[in-house]
Amino acid sequence: MKKYKIFRLCTALCLTLGMLLSPTGLLQTRASEVIATVEGTVMSGTTSELLKLSTKEGNMEIKLDSNTDTSACKVLLPDKKIFVSVCHSNDGYLHAVKITNATPTKTVTLDSSTTNVTGKITGKSKDDILYFNTAQGEMEIKLDSSTDMSGCTVLVENKTYTIACTRGSDAYMHAVRITDGTTSGTSGASGASSSLTPAPASAVTASTSTVSGKVSDKTKENLLYLDTSEGEMQIVIDSNTDSRSGMVLTPDRKLTVTVYHGSDAYMHAATIIGSKDGANASDVDTSSTSTVTGTVGSKSTENILYLDTPQGQMELKLDAVRNVSGLKVLISGRKLSVTCARGSDAYMHALDITGA
């Protein structure tokens, strides 16, 4: 078998040399002309100019240049499996014509708000998981087939990038957009703010599953009682829980929760997603605000906070919230201090919510 592989490789080399040395071959073997497509695994040491590829026939070094089509695969991190179409060039190297993924990628539901982070990809990164060193520490960020990488050439180790990322339904942070170097500012969708808290303390890396149900009236700030078709579940809400898409835990609210087993034998919530309409926030007059104190009413939803105050019950829309502090979720009877302002729709809109 080994002799057969050597014979096959020699035959391929002879044919290639014959094409190069013949007069017609010189005309046909242009820089962009594919002579073969190889499958292999990206090796450590790959840069934005040179791809090091481990194949069944041995290790290869393939040049990457401005003509390389990386639109179908820009991730060149160690152990990633790829296909590479190659051509010859007059510098003696094989050059990559096109790079594509060898394995399909999965998609998950992503949150609407994004945050920009700048840093360098470390050598721990594998396939679709980026270990990203930032000034605030190391992050784990997932790559999706929908990640916009039009602003970068390829992803390699130890190079600086700016990543716009958001939380996914699998509890990971996901890369929405990646650009070379550094950029300033942050971006979000539908008026969402990247500074909106309570953000999770860190990404949950445990194996997760998804459950759906209704909030029970026994729910507490740190323990969600969820009525599901299989029975009642008790789910811990902790600092790693991403509740930004499902903060209102009043009775009978429908929720989808991503859960995982904690070391305390409880199920823990990685993400909580509530039902919310997609209406954009109305124009809100933030130049004239007022602050009110009260408790969360049981009728509250992801769209409207019913706040019981000494003067009566207020209806505050939640489509323009810019900051939440001192709490993770809103449960019936929770005392709050809310800064609000009037919108063009005549409703009062909650701007800042603080646990009182």
C-alpha positions as CSV (number, residue, x, y, z in Angstrom):
1,M,0.0,0.0,0.0
2,K,2.8,2.4,0.9
3,K,4.6,1.7,-2.4
4,Y,1.3,2.4,-4.2
5,K,0.9,5.8,-2.5
6,I,4.5,6.7,-3.4
7,F,4.0,5.6,-7.0
8,R,0.7,7.6,-7.2
9,L,2.4,10.7,-5.8
10,C,5.4,10.4,-8.2
11,T,3.1,10.0,-11.1
12,A,1.2,13.2,-10.2
13,L,4.5,15.1,-9.9
14,C,5.7,13.8,-13.2
15,L,2.5,14.8,-14.9
16,T,2.7,18.3,-13.3
17,L,6.4,18.8,-14.4
18,G,5.5,17.6,-17.9
19,M,2.8,20.2,-18.1
20,L,5.1,22.9,-16.9
21,L,8.0,22.1,-19.2
22,S,6.0,21.6,-22.4
23,P,5.4,24.7,-24.5
24,T,1.6,24.3,-24.3
25,G,1.8,23.6,-20.6
26,L,3.5,27.0,-20.1
27,L,0.5,28.6,-21.7
28,Q,-2.1,26.6,-19.9
29,T,-0.6,26.7,-16.3
30,R,-1.5,30.2,-15.4
31,A,-1.5,31.5,-11.8
32,S,-5.3,31.1,-11.5
33,E,-5.6,27.7,-13.1
34,V,-6.5,24.9,-10.7
35,I,-4.3,21.8,-11.0
36,A,-5.7,19.9,-7.9
37,T,-7.9,20.2,-4.9
38,V,-6.4,18.8,-1.6
39,E,-8.1,18.0,1.7
40,G,-6.3,18.5,4.9
41,T,-6.1,20.0,8.4
42,V,-4.7,23.4,9.2
43,M,-1.5,23.3,11.1
44,S,-0.1,25.6,13.8
45,G,2.2,28.2,12.3
46,T,-0.3,29.2,9.5
47,T,-0.2,32.9,8.8
48,S,-2.2,35.2,6.5
49,E,0.4,34.7,3.8
50,L,1.3,31.0,4.2
51,L,-1.1,28.1,4.8
52,K,0.5,25.0,6.5
53,L,-1.7,22.0,5.7
54,S,-1.5,18.4,7.0
55,T,-2.7,15.9,4.4
56,K,-2.7,12.1,4.1
57,E,0.2,12.4,1.7
58,G,2.2,14.7,4.0
59,N,2.6,18.3,5.1
60,M,2.2,21.1,2.5
61,E,3.0,24.8,2.5
62,I,0.6,26.8,0.3
63,K,0.9,30.5,-0.5
64,L,-2.1,32.8,0.2
65,D,-2.3,36.0,-1.8
66,S,-4.7,38.7,-2.9
67,N,-6.2,36.4,-5.6
68,T,-7.1,33.6,-3.1
69,D,-10.9,33.2,-2.8
70,T,-11.6,32.8,0.9
71,S,-15.3,33.8,0.7
72,A,-16.3,30.2,1.6
73,C,-13.8,29.8,4.4
74,K,-11.8,32.4,6.2
75,V,-11.1,30.5,9.4
76,L,-7.6,29.0,9.2
77,L,-7.1,27.9,12.8
78,P,-5.2,24.7,13.9
79,D,-7.1,21.4,13.4
80,K,-9.7,22.9,11.1
81,K,-10.5,20.6,8.1
82,I,-10.6,22.4,4.7
83,F,-10.5,21.8,1.0
84,V,-7.9,23.9,-1.0
85,S,-7.8,24.3,-4.8
86,V,-4.2,25.0,-5.8
87,C,-2.3,26.2,-8.8
88,H,1.3,26.7,-9.7
89,S,3.2,29.9,-9.8
90,N,6.7,31.0,-10.9
91,D,7.9,31.4,-7.3
92,G,8.1,27.6,-6.9
93,Y,5.2,27.5,-4.4
94,L,1.7,26.1,-4.8
95,H,-0.8,28.9,-4.4
96,A,-4.3,28.6,-3.0
97,V,-7.0,29.5,-5.6
98,K,-10.0,28.8,-3.3
99,I,-10.5,27.5,0.2
100,T,-13.8,25.9,1.4
101,N,-15.0,24.2,4.6
102,A,-14.8,20.4,4.8
103,T,-17.5,20.2,7.5
104,P,-21.0,21.8,7.7
105,T,-21.7,24.4,10.4
106,K,-24.7,24.6,12.7
107,T,-26.7,27.8,13.4
108,V,-28.4,29.0,16.5
109,T,-30.7,31.8,17.5
110,L,-28.8,35.0,18.3
111,D,-29.7,37.9,20.5
112,S,-30.3,41.3,18.8
113,S,-27.8,43.4,20.8
114,T,-24.0,43.3,19.9
115,T,-20.8,44.3,21.6
116,N,-17.5,45.1,20.0
117,V,-14.4,43.6,21.5
118,T,-10.8,43.9,20.3
119,G,-8.0,41.4,20.9
120,K,-5.9,38.6,19.5
121,I,-6.8,35.0,18.6
122,T,-4.8,32.6,20.7
123,G,-3.3,29.2,19.9
124,K,-6.1,27.4,21.9
125,S,-8.6,28.3,19.2
126,K,-10.0,25.3,17.4
127,D,-12.2,25.1,14.3
128,D,-15.3,27.2,15.2
129,I,-14.3,28.3,18.7
130,L,-12.2,31.4,19.0
131,Y,-10.2,31.9,22.2
132,F,-9.9,35.7,22.1
133,N,-7.5,37.6,24.3
134,T,-8.8,41.1,25.2
135,A,-7.8,43.7,27.7
136,Q,-10.6,42.4,30.0
137,G,-9.5,38.8,29.8
138,E,-10.0,35.7,27.5
139,M,-13.3,35.2,25.8
140,E,-14.7,32.1,24.0
141,I,-16.5,33.2,20.8
142,K,-18.2,30.9,18.3
143,L,-18.1,31.3,14.6
144,D,-21.2,30.7,12.4
145,S,-21.8,30.3,8.7
146,S,-23.5,33.7,8.9
147,T,-20.6,35.5,10.5
148,D,-19.7,38.5,8.4
149,M,-16.0,38.4,7.7
150,S,-15.9,40.7,4.7
151,G,-13.8,43.1,6.7
152,C,-10.9,40.7,7.2
153,T,-8.7,38.6,5.0
154,V,-8.4,35.3,7.0
155,L,-8.4,34.4,10.7
156,V,-5.0,33.3,12.0
157,E,-3.3,33.2,15.4
158,N,-1.8,36.2,17.1
159,K,-3.3,38.8,14.8
160,T,-5.5,41.7,16.1
161,Y,-9.2,41.7,15.2
162,T,-12.3,43.5,16.3
163,I,-15.3,41.2,16.8
164,A,-18.9,42.3,17.1
165,C,-20.5,39.5,19.2
166,T,-23.8,38.6,20.7
167,R,-25.2,35.8,23.0
168,G,-26.6,32.7,21.3
169,S,-29.3,30.3,22.4
170,D,-26.5,27.7,23.1
171,A,-25.1,30.1,25.8
172,Y,-22.0,30.9,23.8
173,M,-21.0,34.4,22.6
174,H,-21.2,34.3,18.7
175,A,-19.3,36.4,16.3
176,V,-21.6,38.5,14.2
177,R,-18.9,40.5,12.3
178,I,-15.1,40.4,12.3
179,T,-12.8,43.0,11.0
180,D,-9.0,43.3,10.8
181,G,-7.3,45.6,13.4
182,T,-9.2,47.8,15.7
183,T,-12.4,49.9,15.4
184,S,-14.2,52.2,17.7
185,G,-17.7,52.2,19.0
186,T,-20.3,49.5,19.4
187,S,-23.4,48.5,17.4
188,G,-26.8,47.1,18.2
189,A,-30.1,46.4,16.6
190,S,-33.6,47.9,17.1
191,G,-32.3,50.4,19.6
192,A,-30.7,47.7,21.8
193,S,-27.7,48.8,23.8
194,S,-24.5,46.9,24.3
195,S,-24.2,48.4,27.8
196,L,-27.6,46.9,28.8
197,T,-27.2,44.8,31.9
198,P,-27.5,42.4,33.5
199,A,-25.0,40.8,31.1
200,P,-23.7,37.3,32.0
201,A,-20.5,37.1,34.0
202,S,-19.0,34.5,31.6
203,A,-20.0,32.1,28.8
204,V,-21.5,28.8,29.8
205,T,-19.4,26.0,28.2
206,A,-21.4,23.0,29.7
207,S,-23.6,20.8,27.5
208,T,-27.0,22.4,27.3
209,S,-30.6,21.5,26.4
210,T,-33.7,23.7,25.7
211,V,-37.0,23.6,27.6
212,S,-40.2,25.6,27.2
213,G,-43.0,26.3,29.7
214,K,-44.8,28.8,31.8
215,V,-43.6,30.7,34.9
216,S,-45.0,29.5,38.1
217,D,-46.1,31.9,40.8
218,K,-43.5,30.2,43.2
219,T,-40.6,31.8,41.1
220,K,-38.0,33.7,43.0
221,E,-35.2,36.0,41.8
222,N,-32.6,33.2,42.0
223,L,-34.9,30.2,41.3
224,L,-37.2,29.8,38.3
225,Y,-40.1,27.4,38.7
226,L,-41.1,26.5,35.2
227,D,-44.3,24.5,34.4
228,T,-43.5,22.3,31.4
229,S,-45.4,19.5,29.7
230,E,-43.2,17.0,31.6
231,G,-43.9,18.6,35.0
232,E,-42.5,21.4,37.1
233,M,-38.8,22.3,36.8
234,Q,-36.6,24.2,39.3
235,I,-34.0,26.2,37.5
236,V,-31.3,28.2,39.2
237,I,-30.7,31.8,37.9
238,D,-27.1,32.9,38.6
239,S,-24.5,35.4,37.5
240,N,-23.8,33.4,34.3
241,T,-27.5,33.5,33.2
242,D,-28.2,35.6,30.2
243,S,-31.7,37.0,31.0
244,R,-31.5,40.0,28.6
245,S,-34.1,38.5,26.3
246,G,-36.3,37.2,29.1
247,M,-36.2,39.4,32.2
248,V,-39.9,39.4,33.2
249,L,-40.7,36.3,35.2
250,T,-44.3,37.0,36.2
251,P,-46.8,34.1,36.5
252,D,-47.9,32.4,33.3
253,R,-45.3,34.1,31.1
254,K,-44.2,31.7,28.3
255,L,-40.4,31.1,28.3
256,T,-37.8,29.2,26.4
257,V,-34.8,28.4,28.6
258,T,-31.5,26.8,27.8
259,V,-30.4,24.8,30.8
260,Y,-27.4,22.7,32.0
261,H,-26.5,20.6,35.0
262,G,-24.7,22.5,37.7
263,S,-22.2,21.1,40.3
264,D,-25.0,21.6,43.0
265,A,-27.2,19.0,41.3
266,Y,-29.7,21.8,40.2
267,M,-30.4,22.7,36.6
268,H,-29.1,26.1,35.8
269,A,-30.3,28.7,33.3
270,A,-27.8,29.6,30.6
271,T,-30.3,31.8,28.6
272,I,-33.9,32.9,29.2
273,I,-35.9,34.0,26.2
274,G,-39.4,35.5,26.6
275,S,-42.1,36.4,24.2
276,K,-41.8,39.9,22.9
277,D,-43.3,41.7,20.0
278,G,-40.9,43.1,17.4
279,A,-42.2,46.7,17.4
280,N,-39.5,49.4,17.4
281,A,-39.2,51.9,20.2
282,S,-41.1,55.1,19.6
283,D,-39.3,58.5,19.8
284,V,-38.7,59.1,23.5
285,D,-38.1,62.5,25.0
286,T,-35.0,61.7,27.1
287,S,-34.4,65.4,27.8
288,S,-37.3,65.3,30.3
289,T,-37.3,62.3,32.6
290,S,-38.8,61.3,35.9
291,T,-38.0,58.6,38.5
292,V,-40.7,56.5,40.1
293,T,-40.5,53.8,42.7
294,G,-42.8,50.8,43.0
295,T,-43.2,47.1,42.8
296,V,-43.6,44.8,39.7
297,G,-47.2,43.9,39.0
298,S,-48.2,40.4,38.1
299,K,-49.5,41.5,34.7
300,S,-46.1,42.6,33.5
301,T,-44.7,41.2,30.2
302,E,-41.6,41.6,28.2
303,N,-43.3,44.5,26.4
304,I,-44.9,46.4,29.3
305,L,-43.9,46.8,33.0
306,Y,-46.9,47.3,35.2
307,L,-45.5,49.2,38.2
308,D,-47.6,49.4,41.3
309,T,-46.8,52.8,43.0
310,P,-48.4,54.6,46.0
311,Q,-50.2,56.8,43.4
312,G,-51.5,53.9,41.4
313,Q,-50.4,51.4,38.7
314,M,-48.3,52.7,35.9
315,E,-47.8,51.1,32.4
316,L,-44.2,51.5,31.3
317,K,-43.1,50.2,27.9
318,L,-39.9,48.3,27.9
319,D,-38.8,48.9,24.3
320,A,-36.3,51.7,25.2
321,V,-34.5,50.3,28.2
322,R,-30.9,51.3,28.2
323,N,-29.6,50.0,31.5
324,V,-30.6,47.6,34.3
325,S,-28.7,47.3,37.5
326,G,-29.1,45.5,40.9
327,L,-31.1,42.6,39.5
328,K,-31.2,39.8,37.0
329,V,-34.9,39.3,36.5
330,L,-38.2,41.0,37.3
331,I,-40.6,39.0,39.5
332,S,-44.0,39.9,41.0
333,G,-43.6,42.2,44.0
334,R,-40.0,43.2,43.3
335,K,-39.3,46.7,44.4
336,L,-37.8,48.9,41.6
337,S,-36.7,52.5,40.9
338,V,-37.4,53.3,37.3
339,T,-36.3,56.4,35.3
340,C,-38.8,56.9,32.5
341,A,-39.8,59.4,29.8
342,R,-42.8,60.0,27.5
343,G,-42.7,58.7,24.0
344,S,-44.4,59.9,20.8
345,D,-47.0,57.1,21.3
346,A,-48.2,58.9,24.5
347,Y,-46.9,55.9,26.6
348,M,-44.3,56.3,29.4
349,H,-41.1,54.3,28.5
350,A,-38.7,52.8,31.0
351,L,-35.1,54.0,30.4
352,D,-33.2,52.8,33.5
353,I,-34.3,50.1,36.0
354,T,-32.6,49.7,39.4
355,G,-33.4,47.2,42.0
356,A,-34.5,49.1,45.1
